[in-house]
Amino acid sequence: MSMRAVGWARTFPMSGGVREGRRWTEEHLAQLPWYESSPDTVDAIVLAVSELLTNAHLHARSDAQLVLTWDSRCVHVSVHDEAGHGGRPVRRPRSTGATSGRGIAIVDALADSWETHDQQHGKAITACFVPKVPGEQQPTP
C-alpha cells in the first residue's frame, strides 16, 4: 500500500510533555514506509521534536501543540506555542559553557529546512525532514 499523506496531532503539557512527545513521535514515525531504512532521519526528527517542545515549554511558558505530517517526500514537524508576545526564536552565540540556548541551532543542523510562522496566539515552528533512504535519489526540500 502506498501512503501519499498522513498526519497526527497532539498537545503536550508543560509538565512531562517532552519525554512523552519523543515517545509519541517515534511511535507514529514507525508507521511510515522508510522507518526501518532511515534510522538517522528518525533520530533527527525525535531530537528536533524534543528541542522544539522544550523551547515552547521553557521560553513561551505554554503547552505545545505538535503536528507531524508525511507528504510522501518530507516529514513536517510543526510545534505551536501560545506565547503572548509571539516572540521568534533567536539563535544565540556559541558558548562552550552554556547549558541552554542551543535548540534552534540543533533544529537548523538536523532539518532540511525550517521556518517560523506568527500565529494569532503565539507562533509555530515547522521543520522539514527528507528521509535519507539508502540507494534512493533524494528529493530537494
N, C-alpha and C positions, 0 to 999 in steps of 0.2 A: 504494500500500500504506500502510495506517495503522499507525503504530508506537505501541503502547499503553505498553509499558515495556521498557527496555533498560538494561543496566548493564555496567560494566567495572571491573576492579580490578587494581592492580599495586603492588608495593613499590618504593620509590625509596631507594637508599642515600645515606648522608651525603655521600659523595664524588661530586659531579657529578649528583646526583639532581634538583635544582631545574630546571636547564635541560632535562633530559630529560623531567621532569614537565610542563613547559609544552608541549613539542612533542607529547608523548603525548596530553595533554588536547585540544589543538587538533585533532589527527588524529581523535580519537573524536567530538568535537563536530561535525566536518564531516559525519558520517553522519546528523545529526538534520535533520528537515524544515525547520526555521526558520533553519538556519545562515547561509544567504546573506542572508536578510532582516533579521537581527538582529545585525549586527556589534558593536554596543555591548555586548550581552549576552555574546557570545563573548569580547570583550576583558576584560570584568569577571570572567568565570569564570577565564580564564587568569591574570590578575593575582592573584586570590584564591588559586588553586592555588599560585602562586609564593610568596605570603606564608605560607600555611599549611605548605607543605613546608619553607620556610626556618625558620619557628618550631619545627617538630618537630626539625630538624637542630640548630639553634643552642641552643634553650632546653632541649629534652628530651634532646639529645645521643643521638638514636637515628635509625635508619632510619624511614621513614614509609610507611604503607600508605594509598594513595589509592583511593577508590571513587567513581566517577561513576555516577549513575543518573538516568534521564529517565523520568518517570511520566506524560507527556503534558500536564503542567501546569508542572512545575518540574524544573530540573536540581539534583540534590542532590550537593554536593561534600563528601565526608567524608574527613578526614585523621586517622589514628590514629597516635599515637606510643607508645613504650614507656618513658616516663619512670617511673622507680622511685617517685617521690614523687607522681605523678598530679596535679601542680600545674595549676591552671586558669590560663588566660591572664589577664593583668592589663592593663587599659588605663592607660597611663602619661600623666602630664600633658603637654600640648602644649609643645613646645620647638622653637624655630626652629633651634637648634644641634645637636639630637640627630641622630645618624647611624643609629640603630636605635630600635626600640620602637614602631613605628607599624603593625605588621602587623594586629593586631586592629582598630584604628581604620579601617584600609583595608577590611578584610573587612566591617565594620559599615556603612561608607559604600556599598559596592558591592552587597551581598547584600540580598535582600528580607527575609530573616530568617536567624538563625544561633543555634546553641546548643552547649554543651559537655556531653559525657557522660563520666562517670568509667567506666573500664574496670578489669578485674582488674589489668591491667598497663598503666598509662598512662591516656590519655584520647583521646577522639575529638571533633573539632570538625566540625560539619555545618552547611553554609550552603545556603540555597535561593535559586535564581536563576530568576525567571519571565521568559522571553524577551519582549522588547518588539517585537512584530511590528506594523509599520505597518498601520493600518486594522482591527486586531482589538481587541476589548474585552479588557482584561487581567483574568485571574482573580486573586483575592486569595491570597497565600501561606498 
